[in-house]
């Protein structure tokens, strides 16, 4: 199998090399300095800024979003025997999606001049699929994460076209639909056609240490979130958006705690560390259409919805659909994303437009995800249940560590 994969990989890279040789050289009409250097002396997005100022303003946002993308790996690092694999999967899917997105934009659509806006959209594409793989994490072979990233990029471009080219007036500056809904329902499309029911039977062990990674990642993501939602906004709107973003995030912290206590009498650390971000997901669409106190209200509702979905909806939905959303992505990104899209439509006076948009986003994501799931299923071959959600099959020198089960027994997992 590895020999066949090596041959496939070699052929793939040869094809990519030939495409770069055959593709029209980017410097035919312009020098490289004209293409890759930020031009000076041009007007910016607002009257008191220049284009150079806009680019410098977005440079830090670009870096922050890349940092957040890597933090998502740590947000999924709670399975004790599947930690290195999560990190490698995130890196592979990131490389596949970002490179493919940029290649399509340049060689298919002729976007030869690289800008901050363009590269930010590329990393948005990548972070969306990084979130999405949480749904089927550990149930496919490692090389298929790269394949998933490659297949996701054109799907994301199709959603981008639907929302901002085909439709007019969609309100989604912070990505409630474009990022969070797409991640949830593209990933669900994958698992619905992959149909890996054995995932229910894979034992999942956690430790205080592994869950602490999730706490750290969640809290850092919370702090960095304004950079994510304001990455493409003009500089004169980022302060307003920062206020509404943080207020929404504070709201979901409060109600996530309250509803964890209502439903379970104690705080489930994994539910809390995820659902506390729901207000930040939901504020993406109404980001600049509400004041901070309305944003707080949106966050309060989003936290209650997300915590309830984690505790009550998730087990019921997975059982009824016969598939496992491994990281319960629907409860943080899907449902709160829909709620945010509706709020954005209401408060911006574009309810019908946003409703049509979210329906299209749901359908496009589910269908393209379903196609990807079929391709992954056809190319995966045999996969032993023991290699699911485990680092054992992919890393040299990996050894299982003893972990404590819920009844207090210490066990060593099979390698």
Kinemage of the C-alpha trace (Angstrom):
@kinemage 1
@onewidth
@group {chain A} dominant
@subgroup {mainchain}
@vectorlist {calphas} color= white
{ca unk a 1} P 0.000 0.000 0.000
{ca unk a 2} L 2.821 2.404 0.913
{ca unk a 3} L 4.608 1.679 -2.373
{ca unk a 4} L 1.431 2.455 -4.307
{ca unk a 5} L 0.949 5.652 -2.332
{ca unk a 6} L 4.549 6.695 -2.997
{ca unk a 7} L 3.983 6.236 -6.724
{ca unk a 8} L 0.765 8.261 -6.573
{ca unk a 9} L 2.459 11.031 -4.596
{ca unk a 10} L 5.389 11.153 -7.040
{ca unk a 11} L 3.031 11.413 -10.001
{ca unk a 12} L 1.060 14.154 -8.237
{ca unk a 13} L 4.144 16.284 -7.624
{ca unk a 14} L 5.324 15.761 -11.218
{ca unk a 15} L 1.954 17.007 -12.467
{ca unk a 16} L 2.167 20.059 -10.190
{ca unk a 17} L 5.687 20.769 -11.469
{ca unk a 18} L 4.573 20.507 -15.104
{ca unk a 19} L 1.606 22.804 -14.449
{ca unk a 20} L 3.927 25.439 -13.031
{ca unk a 21} L 6.155 25.157 -16.105
{ca unk a 22} L 3.266 25.269 -18.565
{ca unk a 23} L 1.216 27.922 -16.710
{ca unk a 24} L 1.642 31.499 -17.982
{ca unk a 25} L 4.595 33.039 -16.153
{ca unk a 26} L 3.490 35.705 -13.726
{ca unk a 27} L 6.139 38.162 -14.871
{ca unk a 28} L 5.175 38.371 -18.545
{ca unk a 29} L 3.493 41.742 -18.253
{ca unk a 30} L 4.932 42.937 -14.959
{ca unk a 31} L 8.153 42.656 -13.016
{ca unk a 32} L 8.228 40.542 -9.876
{ca unk a 33} L 8.632 43.709 -7.845
{ca unk a 34} L 5.357 45.026 -9.236
{ca unk a 35} L 3.570 41.803 -8.365
{ca unk a 36} L 4.936 40.925 -4.933
{ca unk a 37} L 5.726 44.350 -3.448
{ca unk a 38} L 2.970 46.459 -1.913
{ca unk a 39} L 2.473 49.545 -4.109
{ca unk a 40} L 2.772 52.944 -2.485
{ca unk a 41} L 0.936 56.161 -3.236
{ca unk a 42} L -2.476 54.488 -3.731
{ca unk a 43} L -5.623 55.369 -1.807
{ca unk a 44} L -6.723 53.086 1.000
{ca unk a 45} L -10.117 51.824 2.136
{ca unk a 46} L -10.813 55.040 4.025
{ca unk a 47} L -10.033 58.672 3.301
{ca unk a 48} L -7.285 58.924 5.929
{ca unk a 49} L -5.384 55.758 4.986
{ca unk a 50} L -3.199 54.660 2.105
{ca unk a 51} L -3.127 51.276 0.414
{ca unk a 52} L 0.230 50.648 2.083
{ca unk a 53} L -1.334 51.470 5.455
{ca unk a 54} L -4.164 49.023 4.793
{ca unk a 55} L -1.693 46.284 3.920
{ca unk a 56} L 0.354 46.865 7.070
{ca unk a 57} L -2.844 46.921 9.136
{ca unk a 58} L -3.827 43.525 7.730
{ca unk a 59} L -0.370 41.968 8.075
{ca unk a 60} L -0.801 41.376 11.816
{ca unk a 61} L -4.333 40.050 11.250
{ca unk a 62} L -2.970 37.601 8.700
{ca unk a 63} L -0.385 36.324 11.183
{ca unk a 64} L -2.987 36.073 13.961
{ca unk a 65} L -5.283 33.936 11.821
{ca unk a 66} L -2.414 31.575 10.986
{ca unk a 67} L -1.691 31.350 14.721
{ca unk a 68} L -5.364 30.583 15.395
{ca unk a 69} L -5.325 27.870 12.736
{ca unk a 70} L -2.495 26.086 14.550
{ca unk a 71} L -4.281 26.524 17.889
{ca unk a 72} L -7.267 24.617 16.507
{ca unk a 73} L -5.011 21.532 16.523
{ca unk a 74} L -4.553 21.913 20.274
{ca unk a 75} L -8.299 22.401 20.654
{ca unk a 76} L -8.657 18.829 19.346
{ca unk a 77} L -5.783 17.312 21.309
{ca unk a 78} L -7.691 15.687 24.147
{ca unk a 79} L -7.607 12.052 22.931
{ca unk a 80} L -4.641 10.589 24.811
{ca unk a 81} L -3.461 8.105 22.172
{ca unk a 82} L -4.115 10.488 19.246
{ca unk a 83} L -2.107 13.679 19.704
{ca unk a 84} L 0.733 13.759 17.183
{ca unk a 85} L -1.725 12.582 14.535
{ca unk a 86} L -4.004 15.563 15.145
{ca unk a 87} L -1.103 17.986 14.653
{ca unk a 88} L 0.083 16.270 11.485
{ca unk a 89} L -3.456 16.099 10.090
{ca unk a 90} L -3.898 19.846 10.644
{ca unk a 91} L -0.629 20.622 8.874
{ca unk a 92} L -1.402 18.358 5.911
{ca unk a 93} L -4.932 19.643 5.376
{ca unk a 94} L -3.682 23.223 5.707
{ca unk a 95} L -1.033 22.704 3.042
{ca unk a 96} L -3.462 20.994 0.673
{ca unk a 97} L -6.222 23.595 0.996
{ca unk a 98} L -4.153 26.793 0.994
{ca unk a 99} L -1.953 25.798 -1.947
{ca unk a 100} L -4.942 24.600 -3.977
{ca unk a 101} L -6.963 27.732 -3.203
{ca unk a 102} L -4.124 30.022 -4.276
{ca unk a 103} L -3.410 27.935 -7.383
{ca unk a 104} L -7.053 28.072 -8.508
{ca unk a 105} L -7.214 31.820 -7.957
{ca unk a 106} L -3.987 32.449 -9.860
{ca unk a 107} L -4.025 29.932 -12.691
{ca unk a 108} L -7.783 29.559 -13.239
{ca unk a 109} L -9.080 33.033 -12.404
{ca unk a 110} L -5.950 35.008 -13.321
{ca unk a 111} L -5.365 36.583 -9.906
{ca unk a 112} L -1.659 37.180 -10.441
{ca unk a 113} L -1.100 39.996 -7.936
{ca unk a 114} L -0.843 38.606 -4.400
{ca unk a 115} L -2.419 40.841 -1.746
{ca unk a 116} L -3.187 40.619 1.951
{ca unk a 117} L -6.903 40.270 1.185
{ca unk a 118} L -6.256 37.358 -1.123
{ca unk a 119} L -3.923 35.500 1.229
{ca unk a 120} L -6.286 36.118 4.157
{ca unk a 121} L -9.042 34.462 2.139
{ca unk a 122} L -6.651 31.567 1.528
{ca unk a 123} L -6.004 31.082 5.226
{ca unk a 124} L -9.751 31.427 5.912
{ca unk a 125} L -10.232 28.533 3.497
{ca unk a 126} L -7.578 26.550 5.347
{ca unk a 127} L -8.904 27.222 8.846
{ca unk a 128} L -12.401 26.256 7.689
{ca unk a 129} L -11.298 22.796 6.578
{ca unk a 130} L -9.111 22.425 9.677
{ca unk a 131} L -12.287 22.855 11.726
{ca unk a 132} L -14.165 20.499 9.401
{ca unk a 133} L -11.767 17.565 9.769
{ca unk a 134} L -12.667 17.487 13.459
{ca unk a 135} L -15.860 15.754 12.374
{ca unk a 136} L -14.101 12.716 10.866
{ca unk a 137} L -10.778 13.039 12.704
{ca unk a 138} L -9.021 9.732 13.263
{ca unk a 139} L -11.223 7.722 10.894
{ca unk a 140} L -9.246 8.184 7.661
{ca unk a 141} L -5.647 7.495 6.698
{ca unk a 142} L -3.117 10.220 7.319
{ca unk a 143} L -2.363 11.025 3.650
{ca unk a 144} L -6.081 11.555 3.064
{ca unk a 145} L -6.067 14.746 5.125
{ca unk a 146} L -3.942 16.308 2.399
{ca unk a 147} L -6.412 14.958 -0.166
{ca unk a 148} L -9.309 16.405 1.838
{ca unk a 149} L -7.637 19.824 1.813
{ca unk a 150} L -7.144 19.719 -1.948
{ca unk a 151} L -10.781 18.715 -2.525
{ca unk a 152} L -12.106 21.284 -0.072
{ca unk a 153} L -10.612 24.356 -1.778
{ca unk a 154} L -12.860 24.324 -4.884
{ca unk a 155} L -15.883 23.636 -2.670
{ca unk a 156} L -15.052 26.679 -0.562
{ca unk a 157} L -14.564 28.813 -3.668
{ca unk a 158} L -18.048 27.711 -4.812
{ca unk a 159} L -19.534 28.895 -1.506
{ca unk a 160} L -17.586 32.144 -1.744
{ca unk a 161} L -19.012 32.694 -5.239
{ca unk a 162} L -22.555 31.887 -4.071
{ca unk a 163} L -22.453 34.316 -1.155
{ca unk a 164} L -20.629 37.276 -2.636
{ca unk a 165} L -20.932 37.065 -6.430
{ca unk a 166} L -24.241 35.376 -7.171
{ca unk a 167} L -26.082 36.955 -4.242
{ca unk a 168} L -25.983 40.635 -3.337
{ca unk a 169} L -26.182 42.120 0.138
{ca unk a 170} L -25.218 39.072 2.219
{ca unk a 171} L -24.193 40.173 5.720
{ca unk a 172} L -21.366 37.989 7.027
{ca unk a 173} L -18.241 40.063 7.765
{ca unk a 174} L -16.970 37.662 10.443
{ca unk a 175} L -17.737 34.341 8.771
{ca unk a 176} L -20.673 32.795 10.641
{ca unk a 177} L -21.688 31.270 7.318
{ca unk a 178} L -18.539 31.302 5.185
{ca unk a 179} L -16.346 29.660 7.821
{ca unk a 180} L -18.410 28.034 10.556
{ca unk a 181} L -21.436 26.715 8.681
{ca unk a 182} L -19.250 25.501 5.816
{ca unk a 183} L -16.923 23.692 8.224
{ca unk a 184} L -19.794 21.946 10.002
{ca unk a 185} L -21.847 20.848 7.014
{ca unk a 186} L -19.015 20.029 4.621
{ca unk a 187} L -17.627 17.799 7.346
{ca unk a 188} L -21.046 16.252 7.923
{ca unk a 189} L -21.306 15.600 4.191
{ca unk a 190} L -18.057 13.649 4.467
{ca unk a 191} L -19.165 11.427 7.356
{ca unk a 192} L -22.608 10.787 5.859
{ca unk a 193} L -21.046 9.187 2.777
{ca unk a 194} L -17.958 7.776 4.484
{ca unk a 195} L -20.326 5.914 6.866
{ca unk a 196} L -17.629 4.861 9.333
{ca unk a 197} L -19.857 3.428 12.072
{ca unk a 198} L -16.898 1.744 13.782
{ca unk a 199} L -15.955 5.157 15.165
{ca unk a 200} L -18.606 4.628 17.851
{ca unk a 201} L -16.654 1.611 19.128
{ca unk a 202} L -13.216 3.229 19.383
{ca unk a 203} L -12.275 3.748 23.054
{ca unk a 204} L -11.378 7.370 23.744
{ca unk a 205} L -9.204 8.103 26.780
{ca unk a 206} L -8.458 11.562 28.121
{ca unk a 207} L -6.197 12.816 30.879
{ca unk a 208} L -6.066 16.009 32.894
{ca unk a 209} L -2.973 16.935 30.888
{ca unk a 210} L -4.544 16.330 27.466
{ca unk a 211} L -7.679 18.289 28.372
{ca unk a 212} L -5.500 21.124 29.672
{ca unk a 213} L -4.247 21.592 26.108
{ca unk a 214} L -7.857 22.237 25.116
{ca unk a 215} L -8.314 24.819 27.886
{ca unk a 216} L -5.175 26.670 26.777
{ca unk a 217} L -6.119 26.618 23.090
{ca unk a 218} L -9.685 27.739 23.777
{ca unk a 219} L -8.628 30.673 25.943
{ca unk a 220} L -5.989 31.825 23.450
{ca unk a 221} L -8.457 31.525 20.564
{ca unk a 222} L -10.934 33.621 22.579
{ca unk a 223} L -8.351 36.402 22.949
{ca unk a 224} L -7.322 36.351 19.281
{ca unk a 225} L -10.836 36.124 17.830
{ca unk a 226} L -11.234 39.865 17.006
{ca unk a 227} L -8.309 39.588 14.583
{ca unk a 228} L -10.122 36.777 12.807
{ca unk a 229} L -13.478 38.530 12.397
{ca unk a 230} L -11.988 41.930 11.501
{ca unk a 231} L -9.250 40.686 9.170
{ca unk a 232} L -10.861 42.159 6.041
{ca unk a 233} L -12.566 45.183 7.611
{ca unk a 234} L -11.294 48.730 7.032
{ca unk a 235} L -9.318 50.135 9.947
{ca unk a 236} L -12.078 52.525 11.013
{ca unk a 237} L -14.419 49.605 11.856
{ca unk a 238} L -12.113 47.291 13.786
{ca unk a 239} L -12.577 48.976 17.179
{ca unk a 240} L -16.371 48.698 16.967
{ca unk a 241} L -16.065 45.079 15.884
{ca unk a 242} L -13.654 44.316 18.720
{ca unk a 243} L -16.207 45.595 21.261
{ca unk a 244} L -19.048 43.484 19.858
{ca unk a 245} L -16.831 40.417 19.461
{ca unk a 246} L -15.578 40.391 23.043
{ca unk a 247} L -19.022 41.169 24.479
{ca unk a 248} L -20.527 38.243 22.573
{ca unk a 249} L -17.707 36.022 23.801
{ca unk a 250} L -18.271 37.059 27.403
{ca unk a 251} L -21.960 36.294 27.019
{ca unk a 252} L -21.327 32.726 25.903
{ca unk a 253} L -18.883 32.153 28.780
{ca unk a 254} L -21.691 32.968 31.240
{ca unk a 255} L -24.466 30.879 29.724
{ca unk a 256} L -22.222 27.932 28.896
{ca unk a 257} L -21.432 27.669 32.605
{ca unk a 258} L -25.076 28.090 33.593
{ca unk a 259} L -26.367 25.457 31.168
{ca unk a 260} L -23.601 22.997 32.039
{ca unk a 261} L -24.788 23.282 35.640
{ca unk a 262} L -28.462 23.016 34.645
{ca unk a 263} L -27.997 19.867 32.560
{ca unk a 264} L -25.219 18.045 34.407
{ca unk a 265} L -24.852 19.720 37.838
{ca unk a 266} L -21.114 20.014 37.143
{ca unk a 267} L -19.000 21.499 34.373
{ca unk a 268} L -17.881 19.117 31.652
{ca unk a 269} L -14.479 20.647 30.758
{ca unk a 270} L -14.675 19.697 27.080
{ca unk a 271} L -18.207 21.027 26.650
{ca unk a 272} L -17.297 24.273 28.392
{ca unk a 273} L -14.045 24.902 26.514
{ca unk a 274} L -15.856 24.516 23.188
{ca unk a 275} L -19.244 26.105 23.872
{ca unk a 276} L -17.666 29.176 25.498
{ca unk a 277} L -16.606 30.157 21.953
{ca unk a 278} L -20.160 30.013 20.573
{ca unk a 279} L -20.817 33.718 21.052
{ca unk a 280} L -17.741 34.497 18.950
{ca unk a 281} L -19.038 32.198 16.210
{ca unk a 282} L -22.505 33.735 16.271
{ca unk a 283} L -21.330 37.366 16.233
{ca unk a 284} L -19.584 36.811 12.888
{ca unk a 285} L -22.577 37.911 10.795
{ca unk a 286} L -24.025 40.758 12.933
{ca unk a 287} L -20.514 41.940 13.875
{ca unk a 288} L -20.891 45.577 12.747
{ca unk a 289} L -24.698 45.699 12.743
{ca unk a 290} L -25.210 45.711 16.520
{ca unk a 291} L -24.045 47.625 19.565
{ca unk a 292} L -21.997 45.944 22.325
{ca unk a 293} L -25.012 45.263 24.555
{ca unk a 294} L -26.923 43.575 21.760
{ca unk a 295} L -23.780 41.573 21.054
{ca unk a 296} L -23.773 40.482 24.692
{ca unk a 297} L -27.354 39.250 24.268
{ca unk a 298} L -26.400 37.315 21.123
{ca unk a 299} L -23.535 35.702 23.014
{ca unk a 300} L -25.768 34.770 25.939
{ca unk a 301} L -28.206 32.993 23.616
{ca unk a 302} L -25.426 31.352 21.586
{ca unk a 303} L -23.749 29.900 24.675
{ca unk a 304} L -27.042 28.431 25.897
{ca unk a 305} L -27.760 26.922 22.478
{ca unk a 306} L -24.278 25.457 22.071
{ca unk a 307} L -24.043 23.912 25.541
{ca unk a 308} L -27.501 22.376 25.131
{ca unk a 309} L -26.552 20.981 21.720
{ca unk a 310} L -23.377 19.413 23.104
{ca unk a 311} L -25.134 17.756 26.006
{ca unk a 312} L -28.565 16.919 24.574
{ca unk a 313} L -28.594 17.138 20.759
{ca unk a 314} L -25.220 15.598 19.918
{ca unk a 315} L -25.752 12.038 21.209
{ca unk a 316} L -29.301 11.919 19.800
{ca unk a 317} L -28.287 13.247 16.363
{ca unk a 318} L -25.299 10.919 16.000
{ca unk a 319} L -27.421 7.919 17.002
{ca unk a 320} L -30.238 8.776 14.598
{ca unk a 321} L -27.904 9.534 11.668
{ca unk a 322} L -25.671 6.527 12.363
{ca unk a 323} L -22.442 8.555 12.157
{ca unk a 324} L -20.125 10.105 14.736
{ca unk a 325} L -19.202 13.786 14.701
{ca unk a 326} L -15.947 13.112 16.561
{ca unk a 327} L -15.337 16.650 17.833
{ca unk a 328} L -19.032 17.621 17.865
{ca unk a 329} L -18.320 20.415 15.381
{ca unk a 330} L -21.999 20.938 14.611
{ca unk a 331} L -22.651 22.123 18.168
{ca unk a 332} L -20.059 24.917 18.148
{ca unk a 333} L -19.853 25.882 14.486
{ca unk a 334} L -22.979 24.643 12.708
{ca unk a 335} L -25.905 25.608 14.934
{ca unk a 336} L -24.341 28.841 16.328
{ca unk a 337} L -23.326 29.718 12.748
{ca unk a 338} L -26.941 29.442 11.615
{ca unk a 339} L -28.049 31.508 14.613
{ca unk a 340} L -25.443 34.164 13.761
{ca unk a 341} L -26.523 34.286 10.111
{ca unk a 342} L -30.126 34.894 11.166
{ca unk a 343} L -29.078 37.585 13.660
{ca unk a 344} L -26.985 39.293 11.008
{ca unk a 345} L -29.945 39.329 8.638
{ca unk a 346} L -32.311 40.690 11.283
{ca unk a 347} L -30.121 43.488 12.627
{ca unk a 348} L -28.766 44.536 9.214
{ca unk a 349} L -32.180 44.462 7.528
{ca unk a 350} L -31.193 41.629 5.219
{ca unk a 351} L -33.047 38.685 6.721
{ca unk a 352} L -34.306 37.191 3.445
{ca unk a 353} L -30.915 37.574 1.755
{ca unk a 354} L -29.110 35.932 4.636
{ca unk a 355} L -31.710 33.167 4.805
{ca unk a 356} L -31.271 32.365 1.110
{ca unk a 357} L -27.516 32.495 1.606
{ca unk a 358} L -27.494 30.089 4.556
{ca unk a 359} L -29.704 27.595 2.713
{ca unk a 360} L -27.320 27.649 -0.245
{ca unk a 361} L -24.283 27.382 2.029
{ca unk a 362} L -25.838 24.358 3.750
{ca unk a 363} L -26.650 22.596 0.464
{ca unk a 364} L -23.337 23.343 -1.306
{ca unk a 365} L -21.327 22.315 1.758
{ca unk a 366} L -23.268 19.105 2.319
{ca unk a 367} L -23.139 18.038 -1.350
{ca unk a 368} L -19.441 18.799 -1.892
{ca unk a 369} L -18.617 17.207 1.433
{ca unk a 370} L -20.589 14.135 0.392
{ca unk a 371} L -18.600 13.870 -2.839
{ca unk a 372} L -15.368 14.177 -0.851
{ca unk a 373} L -16.538 11.444 1.514
{ca unk a 374} L -17.149 9.104 -1.417
{ca unk a 375} L -13.661 9.793 -2.783
{ca unk a 376} L -12.060 9.240 0.628
{ca unk a 377} L -14.023 6.024 1.076
{ca unk a 378} L -12.966 4.763 -2.368
{ca unk a 379} L -9.274 5.547 -1.811
{ca unk a 380} L -8.891 4.594 1.844
{ca unk a 381} L -8.686 0.838 1.455
{ca unk a 382} L -8.516 -1.360 4.536
{ca unk a 383} L -8.222 0.453 7.863
{ca unk a 384} L -8.031 -1.556 11.044
{ca unk a 385} L -10.153 -0.302 13.900
{ca unk a 386} L -7.047 -0.343 16.105
{ca unk a 387} L -5.436 2.339 13.934
{ca unk a 388} L -8.397 4.708 14.283
{ca unk a 389} L -7.801 7.705 16.570
{ca unk a 390} L -4.319 6.390 17.303
{ca unk a 391} L -0.798 7.581 16.558
{ca unk a 392} L 0.515 4.027 16.438
{ca unk a 393} L 0.228 3.463 12.687
{ca unk a 394} L 1.901 6.710 11.579
{ca unk a 395} L 4.852 7.533 13.811
{ca unk a 396} L 8.242 5.996 14.485
{ca unk a 397} L 8.903 5.385 18.153
{ca unk a 398} L 5.309 5.794 19.347
{ca unk a 399} L 4.451 3.842 22.472
{ca unk a 400} L 1.106 3.747 24.258
{ca unk a 401} L 1.080 5.287 27.702
{ca unk a 402} L -0.952 4.012 30.657
{ca unk a 403} L -4.161 5.920 31.297
{ca unk a 404} L -6.800 5.820 34.011
{ca unk a 405} L -10.337 4.774 33.068
{ca unk a 406} L -13.478 6.223 34.617
{ca unk a 407} L -13.622 3.424 37.191
{ca unk a 408} L -10.094 4.205 38.370
{ca unk a 409} L -8.268 1.336 36.692
{ca unk a 410} L -4.954 2.010 34.959
{ca unk a 411} L -4.685 0.390 31.533
{ca unk a 412} L -2.180 0.362 28.683
{ca unk a 413} L -3.744 0.769 25.260
{ca unk a 414} L -2.767 -1.468 22.409
{ca unk a 415} L -0.167 -0.078 20.020
